Amino acid sequence: MKTSHPAFYHADNYFVPRKKREIRGQTHLSQFLLRLMRENRLTIKAAAGIAGTAPSVIQGWKDGAMPSETVGNLKKLCNTYGYSLSFALTGDADEIEGSHPLQHFVEDEWFDGYARIKIMKLVPRRGQKT
């Protein structure tokens, strides 16, 4: 039997071309990546460099593939631009279940008079992104 060409497989002594990889359609992730890359003027290669993965992985995500073992790379890309992994995958922001901490308190006016309130502006240290 002859060895088959990589683009073909053997079925009942006939060489049948493999189906081309179908594009899975628009997912929240693919829409997110298209918008992220357009807004930040990123190429696939640049996005792959930030995420620490191969450009083919980024292209796969844009084509509708969902990350499995590469989810850490997607998280890195999202966090670089201030997005959560949840937002990239679902299109919705994270919602933390449970009660808001301030629900456990009642406002009580206990001070009447003059006061000095000092607010400090936090400035990132050198070499660190916010």
N, CA, C and O atoms as a printed pandas DataFrame, in Angstrom:
     atom_number atom_name residue_name chain_id  residue_number  x_coord  y_coord  z_coord
0              1         N          MET        A               1    0.834   -1.175    0.000
1              2        CA          MET        A               1    0.000    0.000    0.000
2              3         C          MET        A               1    0.882    1.242    0.000
3              4         O          MET        A               1    1.887    1.290    0.708
4              5         N          LYS        A               2    0.517    2.232   -0.778
5              6        CA          LYS        A               2    1.273    3.466   -0.855
6              7         C          LYS        A               2    0.985    4.326    0.370
7              8         O          LYS        A               2   -0.089    4.264    0.968
8              9         N          THR        A               3    1.978    5.125    0.715
9             10        CA          THR        A               3    1.736    6.059    1.817
10            11         C          THR        A               3    0.917    7.230    1.288
11            12         O          THR        A               3    1.098    7.677    0.155
12            13         N          SER        A               4    0.036    7.702    2.113
13            14        CA          SER        A               4   -0.845    8.779    1.644
14            15         C          SER        A               4   -0.202   10.137    1.848
15            16         O          SER        A               4    0.626   10.326    2.739
16            17         N          HIS        A               5   -0.587   11.046    1.032
17            18        CA          HIS        A               5   -0.169   12.437    1.142
18            19         C          HIS        A               5   -0.838   13.012    2.393
19            20         O          HIS        A               5   -1.962   12.620    2.707
20            21         N          PRO        A               6   -0.187   13.929    3.118
21            22        CA          PRO        A               6   -0.782   14.462    4.346
22            23         C          PRO        A               6   -2.153   15.100    4.156
23            24         O          PRO        A               6   -2.936   15.162    5.104
24            25         N          ALA        A               7   -2.458   15.572    2.953
25            26        CA          ALA        A               7   -3.749   16.204    2.739
26            27         C          ALA        A               7   -4.847   15.199    2.427
27            28         O          ALA        A               7   -5.990   15.581    2.175
28            29         N          PHE        A               8   -4.503   13.906    2.443
29            30        CA          PHE        A               8   -5.473   12.874    2.095
30            31         C          PHE        A               8   -5.442   11.758    3.128
31            32         O          PHE        A               8   -4.450   11.578    3.834
32            33         N          TYR        A               9   -6.525   11.020    3.208
33            34        CA          TYR        A               9   -6.518    9.818    4.023
34            35         C          TYR        A               9   -7.054    8.663    3.191
35            36         O          TYR        A               9   -7.712    8.864    2.171
36            37         N          HIS        A              10   -6.760    7.458    3.642
37            38        CA          HIS        A              10   -7.095    6.266    2.881
38            39         C          HIS        A              10   -8.423    5.707    3.376
39            40         O          HIS        A              10   -8.573    5.441    4.568
40            41         N          ALA        A              11   -9.371    5.527    2.492
41            42        CA          ALA        A              11  -10.655    4.916    2.853
42            43         C          ALA        A              11  -11.070    3.984    1.715
43            44         O          ALA        A              11  -11.336    4.425    0.597
44            45         N          ASP        A              12  -11.118    2.707    2.018
45            46        CA          ASP        A              12  -11.516    1.693    1.037
46            47         C          ASP        A              12  -10.720    1.806   -0.262
47            48         O          ASP        A              12  -11.285    1.786   -1.356
48            49         N          ASN        A              13   -9.405    1.923   -0.123
49            50        CA          ASN        A              13   -8.479    1.995   -1.247
50            51         C          ASN        A              13   -8.676    3.222   -2.135
51            52         O          ASN        A              13   -8.215    3.233   -3.276
52            53         N          TYR        A              14   -9.341    4.238   -1.639
53            54        CA          TYR        A              14   -9.504    5.494   -2.371
54            55         C          TYR        A              14   -8.895    6.610   -1.532
55            56         O          TYR        A              14   -8.981    6.612   -0.304
56            57         N          PHE        A              15   -8.293    7.535   -2.214
57            58        CA          PHE        A              15   -7.758    8.692   -1.513
58            59         C          PHE        A              15   -8.803    9.799   -1.554
59            60         O          PHE        A              15   -9.191   10.279   -2.619
60            61         N          VAL        A              16   -9.236   10.179   -0.391
61            62        CA          VAL        A              16  -10.284   11.178   -0.274
62            63         C          VAL        A              16   -9.686   12.408    0.408
63            64         O          VAL        A              16   -9.052   12.282    1.455
64            65         N          PRO        A              17   -9.880   13.592   -0.172
65            66        CA          PRO        A              17   -9.307   14.781    0.478
66            67         C          PRO        A              17   -9.937   15.040    1.842
67            68         O          PRO        A              17  -11.141   14.871    2.040
68            69         N          ARG        A              18   -9.087   15.453    2.769
69            70        CA          ARG        A              18   -9.602   15.815    4.088
70            71         C          ARG        A              18  -10.471   17.048    3.972
71            72         O          ARG        A              18  -10.252   17.907    3.117
72            73         N          LYS        A              19  -11.453   17.121    4.840
73            74        CA          LYS        A              19  -12.288   18.313    4.861
74            75         C          LYS        A              19  -11.467   19.468    5.409
75            76         O          LYS        A              19  -10.686   19.307    6.347
76            77         N          LYS        A              20  -11.655   20.622    4.814
77            78        CA          LYS        A              20  -10.987   21.795    5.348
78            79         C          LYS        A              20  -11.593   22.114    6.706
79            80         O          LYS        A              20  -12.774   21.877    6.961
80            81         N          ARG        A              21  -10.768   22.645    7.542
81            82        CA          ARG        A              21  -11.228   23.013    8.871
82            83         C          ARG        A              21  -12.336   24.054    8.751
83            84         O          ARG        A              21  -12.155   25.116    8.156
84            85         N          GLU        A              22  -13.470   23.729    9.322
85            86        CA          GLU        A              22  -14.599   24.635    9.232
86            87         C          GLU        A              22  -14.434   25.751   10.256
87            88         O          GLU        A              22  -13.969   25.523   11.373
88            89         N          ILE        A              23  -14.814   26.941    9.866
89            90        CA          ILE        A              23  -14.826   28.046   10.807
90            91         C          ILE        A              23  -16.053   27.869   11.675
91            92         O          ILE        A              23  -17.168   27.727   11.173
92            93         N          ARG        A              24  -15.845   27.877   12.956
93            94        CA          ARG        A              24  -16.913   27.566   13.891
94            95         C          ARG        A              24  -17.919   28.699   14.072
95            96         O          ARG        A              24  -18.966   28.494   14.686
96            97         N          GLY        A              25  -17.629   29.861   13.564
97            98        CA          GLY        A              25  -18.565   30.968   13.688
98            99         C          GLY        A              25  -18.143   31.952   14.757
99           100         O          GLY        A              25  -17.154   31.752   15.463
100          101         N          GLN        A              26  -18.910   33.011   14.858
101          102        CA          GLN        A              26  -18.594   34.059   15.808
102          103         C          GLN        A              26  -18.950   33.617   17.228
103          104         O          GLN        A              26  -20.089   33.245   17.512
104          105         N          THR        A              27  -17.974   33.665   18.091
105          106        CA          THR        A              27  -18.185   33.398   19.508
106          107         C          THR        A              27  -17.905   34.689   20.260
107          108         O          THR        A              27  -17.388   35.647   19.685
108          109         N          HIS        A              28  -18.242   34.715   21.537
109          110        CA          HIS        A              28  -17.918   35.896   22.344
110          111         C          HIS        A              28  -16.415   36.155   22.303
111          112         O          HIS        A              28  -15.968   37.298   22.210
112          113         N          LEU        A              29  -15.647   35.069   22.373
113          114        CA          LEU        A              29  -14.189   35.207   22.369
114          115         C          LEU        A              29  -13.692   35.785   21.046
115          116         O          LEU        A              29  -12.859   36.692   21.047
116          117         N          SER        A              30  -14.185   35.279   19.928
117          118        CA          SER        A              30  -13.706   35.785   18.640
118          119         C          SER        A              30  -14.093   37.246   18.456
119          120         O          SER        A              30  -13.301   38.030   17.934
120          121         N          GLN        A              31  -15.293   37.624   18.875
121          122        CA          GLN        A              31  -15.708   39.025   18.789
122          123         C          GLN        A              31  -14.855   39.904   19.696
123          124         O          GLN        A              31  -14.468   41.012   19.324
124          125         N          PHE        A              32  -14.568   39.394   20.896
125          126        CA          PHE        A              32  -13.725   40.123   21.841
126          127         C          PHE        A              32  -12.331   40.353   21.250
127          128         O          PHE        A              32  -11.803   41.463   21.313
128          129         N          LEU        A              33  -11.740   39.305   20.678
129          130        CA          LEU        A              33  -10.396   39.426   20.107
130          131         C          LEU        A              33  -10.356   40.390   18.927
131          132         O          LEU        A              33   -9.423   41.185   18.804
132          133         N          LEU        A              34  -11.352   40.325   18.070
133          134        CA          LEU        A              34  -11.391   41.242   16.931
134          135         C          LEU        A              34  -11.434   42.690   17.415
135          136         O          LEU        A              34  -10.718   43.546   16.895
136          137         N          ARG        A              35  -12.280   42.959   18.417
137          138        CA          ARG        A              35  -12.383   44.321   18.935
138          139         C          ARG        A              35  -11.103   44.736   19.653
139          140         O          ARG        A              35  -10.622   45.852   19.462
140          141         N          LEU        A              36  -10.549   43.850   20.477
141          142        CA          LEU        A              36   -9.327   44.139   21.217
142          143         C          LEU        A              36   -8.170   44.441   20.270
143          144         O          LEU        A              36   -7.421   45.396   20.478
144          145         N          MET        A              37   -8.030   43.630   19.241
145          146        CA          MET        A              37   -6.930   43.800   18.301
146          147         C          MET        A              37   -7.115   45.058   17.453
147          148         O          MET        A              37   -6.143   45.741   17.132
148          149         N          ARG        A              38   -8.350   45.359   17.094
149          150        CA          ARG        A              38   -8.609   46.568   16.303
150          151         C          ARG        A              38   -8.351   47.825   17.141
151          152         O          ARG        A              38   -7.687   48.754   16.682
152          153         N          GLU        A              39   -8.880   47.849   18.375
153          154        CA          GLU        A              39   -8.729   49.033   19.231
154          155         C          GLU        A              39   -7.279   49.299   19.615
155          156         O          GLU        A              39   -6.878   50.453   19.765
156          157         N          ASN        A              40   -6.493   48.238   19.774
157          158        CA          ASN        A              40   -5.107   48.385   20.201
158          159         C          ASN        A              40   -4.111   48.224   19.064
159          160         O          ASN        A              40   -2.899   48.188   19.277
160          161         N          ARG        A              41   -4.647   48.128   17.846
161          162        CA          ARG        A              41   -3.821   47.988   16.645
162          163         C          ARG        A              41   -2.805   46.853   16.785
163          164         O          ARG        A              41   -1.607   47.034   16.567
164          165         N          LEU        A              42   -3.316   45.686   17.152
165          166        CA          LEU        A              42   -2.466   44.506   17.340
166          167         C          LEU        A              42   -2.553   43.595   16.127
167          168         O          LEU        A              42   -3.627   43.399   15.558
168          169         N          THR        A              43   -1.434   43.052   15.745
169          170        CA          THR        A              43   -1.415   41.990   14.749
170          171         C          THR        A              43   -1.553   40.664   15.484
171          172         O          THR        A              43   -1.428   40.610   16.708
172          173         N          ILE        A              44   -1.807   39.617   14.752
173          174        CA          ILE        A              44   -1.893   38.293   15.367
174          175         C          ILE        A              44   -0.563   37.949   16.022
175          176         O          ILE        A              44   -0.533   37.395   17.121
176          177         N          LYS        A              45    0.528   38.272   15.356
177          178        CA          LYS        A              45    1.854   37.978   15.897
178          179         C          LYS        A              45    2.110   38.753   17.191
179          180         O          LYS        A              45    2.665   38.205   18.144
180          181         N          ALA        A              46    1.708   40.021   17.226
181          182        CA          ALA        A              46    1.895   40.834   18.429
182          183         C          ALA        A              46    1.039   40.305   19.586
183          184         O          ALA        A              46    1.505   40.231   20.723
184          185         N          ALA        A              47   -0.203   39.942   19.294
185          186        CA          ALA        A              47   -1.088   39.388   20.328
186          187         C          ALA        A              47   -0.531   38.071   20.855
187          188         O          ALA        A              47   -0.596   37.804   22.055
188          189         N          ALA        A              48    0.012   37.254   19.971
189          190        CA          ALA        A              48    0.610   35.987   20.376
190          191         C          ALA        A              48    1.822   36.225   21.272
191          192         O          ALA        A              48    2.039   35.493   22.238
192          193         N          GLY        A              49    2.606   37.243   20.951
193          194        CA          GLY        A              49    3.762   37.568   21.786
194          195         C          GLY        A              49    3.357   37.983   23.189
195          196         O          GLY        A              49    3.995   37.583   24.163
196          197         N          ILE        A              50    2.305   38.779   23.302
197          198        CA          ILE        A              50    1.815   39.208   24.612
198          199         C          ILE        A              50    1.265   38.021   25.388
199          200         O          ILE        A              50    1.514   37.881   26.585
200          201         N          ALA        A              51    0.517   37.169   24.697
201          202        CA          ALA        A              51   -0.096   36.013   25.351
202          203         C          ALA        A              51    0.909   34.902   25.639
203          204         O          ALA        A              51    0.654   34.035   26.474
204          205         N          GLY        A              52    2.034   34.925   24.959
205          206        CA          GLY        A              52    3.032   33.875   25.155
206          207         C          GLY        A              52    2.646   32.569   24.492
207          208         O          GLY        A              52    2.881   31.491   25.039
208          209         N          THR        A              53    2.056   32.666   23.320
209          210        CA          THR        A              53    1.624   31.475   22.598
210          211         C          THR        A              53    1.917   31.641   21.114
211          212         O          THR        A              53    2.415   32.687   20.697
212          213         N          ALA        A              54    1.621   30.642   20.325
213          214        CA          ALA        A              54    1.864   30.683   18.891
214          215         C          ALA        A              54    0.778   31.501   18.183
215          216         O          ALA        A              54   -0.369   31.521   18.631
216          217         N          PRO        A              55    1.127   32.171   17.087
217          218        CA          PRO        A              55    0.121   32.909   16.325
218          219         C          PRO        A              55   -1.042   32.033   15.853
219          220         O          PRO        A              55   -2.169   32.513   15.734
220          221         N          SER        A              56   -0.778   30.768   15.586
221          222        CA          SER        A              56   -1.855   29.873   15.151
222          223         C          SER        A              56   -2.921   29.692   16.228
223          224         O          SER        A              56   -4.089   29.461   15.915
224          225         N          VAL        A              57   -2.524   29.796   17.492
225          226        CA          VAL        A              57   -3.491   29.687   18.592
226          227         C          VAL        A              57   -4.420   30.898   18.574
227          228         O          VAL        A              57   -5.634   30.753   18.713
228          229         N          ILE        A              58   -3.852   32.092   18.403
229          230        CA          ILE        A              58   -4.653   33.314   18.334
230          231         C          ILE        A              58   -5.606   33.237   17.139
231          232         O          ILE        A              58   -6.781   33.584   17.255
232          233         N          GLN        A              59   -5.098   32.783   15.992
233          234        CA          GLN        A              59   -5.941   32.646   14.806
234          235         C          GLN        A              59   -7.072   31.657   15.071
235          236         O          GLN        A              59   -8.205   31.879   14.645
236          237         N          GLY        A              60   -6.769   30.579   15.765
237          238        CA          GLY        A              60   -7.808   29.606   16.110
238          239         C          GLY        A              60   -8.892   30.214   16.978
239          240         O          GLY        A              60  -10.077   29.964   16.758
240          241         N          TRP        A              61   -8.501   31.009   17.963
241          242        CA          TRP        A              61   -9.481   31.685   18.819
242          243         C          TRP        A              61  -10.341   32.635   17.989
243          244         O          TRP        A              61  -11.551   32.723   18.196
244          245         N          LYS        A              62   -9.713   33.347   17.046
245          246        CA          LYS        A              62  -10.472   34.265   16.194
246          247         C          LYS        A              62  -11.446   33.509   15.296
247          248         O          LYS        A              62  -12.503   34.031   14.940
248          249         N          ASP        A              63  -11.086   32.274   14.931
249          250        CA          ASP        A              63  -11.934   31.451   14.070
250          251         C          ASP        A              63  -13.028   30.721   14.838
251          252         O          ASP        A              63  -13.861   30.044   14.234
252          253         N          GLY        A              64  -13.036   30.849   16.158
253          254        CA          GLY        A              64  -14.106   30.230   16.939
254          255         C          GLY        A              64  -13.678   29.124   17.874
255          256         O          GLY        A              64  -14.514   28.579   18.596
256          257         N          ALA        A              65  -12.395   28.771   17.887
257          258        CA          ALA        A              65  -11.926   27.730   18.803
258          259         C          ALA        A              65  -11.963   28.264   20.235
259          260         O          ALA        A              65  -11.771   29.458   20.464
260          261         N          MET        A              66  -12.207   27.388   21.180
261          262        CA          MET        A              66  -12.221   27.774   22.585
262          263         C          MET        A              66  -10.948   27.244   23.243
263          264         O          MET        A              66  -10.520   26.125   22.958
264          265         N          PRO        A              67  -10.346   28.041   24.117
265          266        CA          PRO        A              67   -9.098   27.608   24.751
266          267         C          PRO        A              67   -9.349   26.510   25.769
267          268         O          PRO        A              67  -10.360   26.507   26.471
268          269         N          SER        A              68   -8.429   25.597   25.833
269          270        CA          SER        A              68   -8.486   24.574   26.885
270          271         C          SER        A              68   -7.183   24.661   27.664
271          272         O          SER        A              68   -7.139   25.269   28.734
272          273         N          GLU        A              69   -6.123   24.060   27.138
273          274        CA          GLU        A              69   -4.839   24.157   27.833
274          275         C          GLU        A              69   -4.173   25.514   27.626
275          276         O          GLU        A              69   -3.178   25.816   28.285
276          277         N          THR        A              70   -4.705   26.334   26.724
277          278        CA          THR        A              70   -4.140   27.662   26.478
278          279         C          THR        A              70   -4.911   28.766   27.199
279          280         O          THR        A              70   -4.721   29.947   26.906
280          281         N          VAL        A              71   -5.767   28.397   28.127
281          282        CA          VAL        A              71   -6.584   29.393   28.813
282          283         C          VAL        A              71   -5.719   30.371   29.618
283          284         O          VAL        A              71   -6.081   31.538   29.769
284          285         N          GLY        A              72   -4.599   29.905   30.123
285          286        CA          GLY        A              72   -3.678   30.788   30.844
286          287         C          GLY        A              72   -3.103   31.866   29.945
287          288         O          GLY        A              72   -2.880   32.995   30.383
288          289         N          ASN        A              73   -2.862   31.515   28.681
289          290        CA          ASN        A              73   -2.355   32.491   27.719
290          291         C          ASN        A              73   -3.410   33.544   27.399
291          292         O          ASN        A              73   -3.098   34.726   27.257
292          293         N          LEU        A              74   -4.662   33.104   27.286
293          294        CA          LEU        A              74   -5.748   34.048   27.039
294          295         C          LEU        A              74   -5.916   34.994   28.225
295          296         O          LEU        A              74   -6.145   36.190   28.046
296          297         N          LYS        A              75   -5.802   34.455   29.426
297          298        CA          LYS        A              75   -5.910   35.279   30.636
298          299         C          LYS        A              75   -4.823   36.343   30.652
299          300         O          LYS        A              75   -5.081   37.490   31.016
300          301         N          LYS        A              76   -3.625   35.975   30.266
301          302        CA          LYS        A              76   -2.508   36.922   30.224
302          303         C          LYS        A              76   -2.787   38.051   29.231
303          304         O          LYS        A              76   -2.524   39.216   29.530
304          305         N          LEU        A              77   -3.315   37.714   28.058
305          306        CA          LEU        A              77   -3.650   38.718   27.050
306          307         C          LEU        A              77   -4.755   39.647   27.564
307          308         O          LEU        A              77   -4.672   40.865   27.405
308          309         N          CYS        A              78   -5.770   39.075   28.169
309          310        CA          CYS        A              78   -6.885   39.872   28.698
310          311         C          CYS        A              78   -6.410   40.825   29.784
311          312         O          CYS        A              78   -6.728   42.014   29.754
312          313         N          ASN        A              79   -5.658   40.312   30.733
313          314        CA          ASN        A              79   -5.206   41.127   31.863
314          315         C          ASN        A              79   -4.276   42.249   31.426
315          316         O          ASN        A              79   -4.242   43.303   32.061
316          317         N          THR        A              80   -3.521   42.039   30.354
317          318        CA          THR        A              80   -2.633   43.084   29.843
318          319         C          THR        A              80   -3.419   44.327   29.462
319          320         O          THR        A              80   -2.936   45.448   29.628
320          321         N          TYR        A              81   -4.630   44.131   28.950
321          322        CA          TYR        A              81   -5.448   45.258   28.508
322          323         C          TYR        A              81   -6.601   45.570   29.458
323          324         O          TYR        A              81   -7.514   46.314   29.099
324          325         N          GLY        A              82   -6.569   45.011   30.661
325          326        CA          GLY        A              82   -7.547   45.367   31.685
326          327         C          GLY        A              82   -8.885   44.655   31.590
327          328         O          GLY        A              82   -9.888   45.165   32.091
328          329         N          TYR        A              83   -8.923   43.493   30.962
329          330        CA          TYR        A              83  -10.162   42.731   30.857
330          331         C          TYR        A              83  -10.048   41.451   31.668
331          332         O          TYR        A              83   -8.950   40.944   31.895
332          333         N          SER        A              84  -11.183   40.936   32.101
333          334        CA          SER        A              84  -11.181   39.658   32.811
334          335         C          SER        A              84  -11.358   38.523   31.810
335          336         O          SER        A              84  -11.862   38.722   30.705
336          337         N          LEU        A              85  -10.947   37.360   32.206
337          338        CA          LEU        A              85  -11.114   36.162   31.380
338          339         C          LEU        A              85  -12.599   35.898   31.160
339          340         O          LEU        A              85  -13.012   35.510   30.068
340          341         N          SER        A              86  -13.391   36.109   32.196
341          342        CA          SER        A              86  -14.833   35.915   32.105
342          343         C          SER        A              86  -15.442   36.804   31.023
343          344         O          SER        A              86  -16.283   36.353   30.245
344          345         N          PHE        A              87  -15.018   38.070   30.973
345          346        CA          PHE        A              87  -15.548   38.986   29.970
346          347         C          PHE        A              87  -15.183   38.524   28.563
347          348         O          PHE        A              87  -16.010   38.597   27.654
348          349         N          ALA        A              88  -13.969   38.055   28.376
349          350        CA          ALA        A              88  -13.532   37.598   27.050
350          351         C          ALA        A              88  -14.325   36.380   26.585
351          352         O          ALA        A              88  -14.658   36.271   25.405
352          353         N          LEU        A              89  -14.625   35.483   27.489
353          354        CA          LEU        A              89  -15.303   34.239   27.121
354          355         C          LEU        A              89  -16.817   34.368   27.022
355          356         O          LEU        A              89  -17.442   33.706   26.194
356          357         N          THR        A              90  -17.415   35.222   27.865
357          358        CA          THR        A              90  -18.876   35.287   27.914
358          359         C          THR        A              90  -19.447   36.623   27.459
359          360         O          THR        A              90  -20.625   36.705   27.112
360          361         N          GLY        A              91  -18.628   37.666   27.457
361          362        CA          GLY        A              91  -19.125   38.985   27.122
362          363         C          GLY        A              91  -19.728   39.718   28.301
363          364         O          GLY        A              91  -20.172   40.858   28.163
364          365         N          ASP        A              92  -19.750   39.072   29.473
365          366        CA          ASP        A              92  -20.304   39.669   30.685
366          367         C          ASP        A              92  -19.223   39.840   31.729
367          368         O          ASP        A              92  -18.296   39.035   31.812
368          369         N          ALA        A              93  -19.343   40.889   32.526
369          370        CA          ALA        A              93  -18.396   41.114   33.618
370          371         C          ALA        A              93  -18.635   40.092   34.727
371          372         O          ALA        A              93  -19.715   39.510   34.828
372          373         N          ASP        A              94  -17.624   39.885   35.544
373          374        CA          ASP        A              94  -17.754   38.974   36.675
374          375         C          ASP        A              94  -18.760   39.517   37.676
375          376         O          ASP        A              94  -18.766   40.709   37.985
376          377         N          GLU        A              95  -19.601   38.641   38.173
377          378        CA          GLU        A              95  -20.513   38.998   39.241
378          379         C          GLU        A              95  -20.190   38.098   40.420
379          380         O          GLU        A              95  -20.218   36.872   40.319
380          381         N          ILE        A              96  -19.886   38.731   41.531
381          382        CA          ILE        A              96  -19.534   37.974   42.719
382          383         C          ILE        A              96  -20.804   37.720   43.512
383          384         O          ILE        A              96  -21.532   38.646   43.869
384          385         N          GLU        A              97  -21.052   36.456   43.778
385          386        CA          GLU        A              97  -22.251   36.083   44.510
386          387         C          GLU        A              97  -22.095   36.444   45.976
387          388         O          GLU        A              97  -20.987   36.469   46.510
388          389         N          GLY        A              98  -23.187   36.715   46.597
389          390        CA          GLY        A              98  -23.159   37.056   48.015
390          391         C          GLY        A              98  -23.560   38.502   48.205
391          392         O          GLY        A              98  -23.883   39.213   47.253
392          393         N          SER        A              99  -23.531   38.911   49.439
393          394        CA          SER        A              99  -23.983   40.256   49.754
394          395         C          SER        A              99  -22.836   41.252   49.656
395          396         O          SER        A              99  -21.666   40.901   49.808
396          397         N          HIS        A             100  -23.195   42.474   49.403
397          398        CA          HIS        A             100  -22.223   43.563   49.364
398          399         C          HIS        A             100  -21.807   43.864   50.799
399          400         O          HIS        A             100  -22.663   43.878   51.683
400          401         N          PRO        A             101  -20.514   44.107   51.067
401          402        CA          PRO        A             101  -20.070   44.335   52.446
402          403         C          PRO        A             101  -20.771   45.499   53.144
403          404         O          PRO        A             101  -20.954   45.459   54.361
404          405         N          LEU        A             102  -21.167   46.530   52.406
405          406        CA          LEU        A             102  -21.810   47.682   53.036
406          407         C          LEU        A             102  -23.252   47.414   53.446
407          408         O          LEU        A             102  -23.852   48.213   54.166
408          409         N          GLN        A             103  -23.810   46.297   52.992
409          410        CA          GLN        A             103  -25.170   45.961   53.390
410          411         C          GLN        A             103  -25.258   45.626   54.875
411          412         O          GLN        A             103  -26.346   45.638   55.450
412          413         N          HIS        A             104  -24.137   45.332   55.489
413          414        CA          HIS        A             104  -24.115   44.952   56.892
414          415         C          HIS        A             104  -24.005   46.153   57.819
415          416         O          HIS        A             104  -23.917   45.992   59.036
416          417         N          PHE        A             105  -24.008   47.356   57.253
417          418        CA          PHE        A             105  -23.847   48.564   58.051
418          419         C          PHE        A             105  -24.998   49.530   57.799
419          420         O          PHE        A             105  -25.603   49.548   56.726
420          421         N          VAL        A             106  -25.277   50.325   58.815
421          422        CA          VAL        A             106  -26.286   51.364   58.722
422          423         C          VAL        A             106  -25.568   52.695   58.866
423          424         O          VAL        A             106  -24.695   52.841   59.721
424          425         N          GLU        A             107  -25.932   53.672   58.031
425          426        CA          GLU        A             107  -25.312   54.988   58.163
426          427         C          GLU        A             107  -25.844   55.656   59.421
427          428         O          GLU        A             107  -27.051   55.698   59.662
428          429         N          ASP        A             108  -24.937   56.166   60.200
429          430        CA          ASP        A             108  -25.297   56.841   61.426
430          431         C          ASP        A             108  -24.469   58.116   61.523
431          432         O          ASP        A             108  -23.239   58.072   61.529
432          433         N          GLU        A             109  -25.154   59.242   61.599
433          434        CA          GLU        A             109  -24.445   60.505   61.706
434          435         C          GLU        A             109  -23.930   60.646   63.130
435          436         O          GLU        A             109  -24.709   60.876   64.055
436          437         N          TRP        A             110  -22.647   60.511   63.305
437          438        CA          TRP        A             110  -22.084   60.554   64.652
438          439         C          TRP        A             110  -21.138   61.716   64.859
439          440         O          TRP        A             110  -20.635   61.916   65.965
440          441         N          PHE        A             111  -20.885   62.493   63.800
441          442        CA          PHE        A             111  -19.966   63.608   63.946
442          443         C          PHE        A             111  -20.593   64.847   63.344
443          444         O          PHE        A             111  -21.111   64.819   62.228
444          445         N          ASP        A             112  -20.541   65.900   64.071
445          446        CA          ASP        A             112  -21.028   67.180   63.580
446          447         C          ASP        A             112  -19.978   68.215   63.933
447          448         O          ASP        A             112  -19.752   68.493   65.110
448          449         N          GLY        A             113  -19.340   68.787   62.933
449          450        CA          GLY        A             113  -18.305   69.760   63.195
450          451         C          GLY        A             113  -17.309   69.829   62.054
451          452         O          GLY        A             113  -17.589   69.403   60.933
452          453         N          TYR        A             114  -16.158   70.366   62.356
453          454        CA          TYR        A             114  -15.112   70.509   61.342
454          455         C          TYR        A             114  -14.170   69.313   61.407
455          456         O          TYR        A             114  -13.910   68.761   62.477
456          457         N          ALA        A             115  -13.665   68.924   60.233
457          458        CA          ALA        A             115  -12.722   67.813   60.175
458          459         C          ALA        A             115  -11.781   68.036   59.004
459          460         O          ALA        A             115  -12.109   68.745   58.053
460          461         N          ARG        A             116  -10.640   67.437   59.085
461          462        CA          ARG        A             116   -9.706   67.452   57.977
462          463         C          ARG        A             116   -9.600   66.024   57.458
463          464         O          ARG        A             116   -9.306   65.086   58.199
464          465         N          ILE        A             117   -9.849   65.894   56.167
465          466        CA          ILE        A             117   -9.761   64.582   55.532
466          467         C          ILE        A             117   -8.640   64.652   54.507
467          468         O          ILE        A             117   -8.596   65.562   53.679
468          469         N          LYS        A             118   -7.750   63.699   54.571
469          470        CA          LYS        A             118   -6.616   63.672   53.656
470          471         C          LYS        A             118   -6.762   62.453   52.748
471          472         O          LYS        A             118   -6.913   61.326   53.218
472          473         N          ILE        A             119   -6.714   62.698   51.446
473          474        CA          ILE        A             119   -6.813   61.618   50.458
474          475         C          ILE        A             119   -5.485   61.535   49.728
475          476         O          ILE        A             119   -4.985   62.540   49.222
476          477         N          MET        A             120   -4.918   60.352   49.675
477          478        CA          MET        A             120   -3.629   60.139   49.024
478          479         C          MET        A             120   -3.867   59.548   47.627
479          480         O          MET        A             120   -4.623   58.591   47.457
480          481         N          LYS        A             121   -3.204   60.142   46.646
481          482        CA          LYS        A             121   -3.253   59.613   45.285
482          483         C          LYS        A             121   -2.213   58.507   45.173
483          484         O          LYS        A             121   -1.056   58.696   45.549
484          485         N          LEU        A             122   -2.619   57.364   44.661
485          486        CA          LEU        A             122   -1.695   56.249   44.476
486          487         C          LEU        A             122   -1.083   56.333   43.081
487          488         O          LEU        A             122   -1.794   56.371   42.077
488          489         N          VAL        A             123    0.227   56.359   43.038
489          490        CA          VAL        A             123    0.976   56.450   41.785
490          491         C          VAL        A             123    1.742   55.159   41.599
491          492         O          VAL        A             123    2.418   54.711   42.525
492          493         N          PRO        A             124    1.654   54.538   40.409
493          494        CA          PRO        A             124    2.372   53.273   40.197
494          495         C          PRO        A             124    3.879   53.461   40.363
495          496         O          PRO        A             124    4.436   54.501   40.012
496          497         N          ARG        A             125    4.513   52.441   40.899
497          498        CA          ARG        A             125    5.971   52.465   41.032
498          499         C          ARG        A             125    6.609   52.389   39.659
499          500         O          ARG        A             125    5.980   51.933   38.704
500          501         N          ARG        A             126    7.820   52.822   39.556
501          502        CA          ARG        A             126    8.511   52.804   38.268
502          503         C          ARG        A             126    8.609   51.386   37.731
503          504         O          ARG        A             126    8.925   50.442   38.454
504          505         N          GLY        A             127    8.330   51.267   36.445
505          506        CA          GLY        A             127    8.468   49.978   35.779
506          507         C          GLY        A             127    7.266   49.066   35.951
507          508         O          GLY        A             127    7.298   47.928   35.484
508          509         N          GLN        A             128    6.202   49.529   36.608
509          510        CA          GLN        A             128    5.021   48.689   36.783
510          511         C          GLN        A             128    3.846   49.319   36.065
511          512         O          GLN        A             128    3.632   50.530   36.132
512          513         N          LYS        A             129    3.086   48.480   35.375
513          514        CA          LYS        A             129    1.890   48.954   34.682
514          515         C          LYS        A             129    0.718   48.901   35.653
515          516         O          LYS        A             129    0.694   48.100   36.587
516          517         N          THR        A             130   -0.243   49.768   35.409
517          518        CA          THR        A             130   -1.462   49.745   36.233
518          519         C          THR        A             130   -2.511   48.887   35.611
519          520         O          THR        A             130   -3.603   48.749   36.162
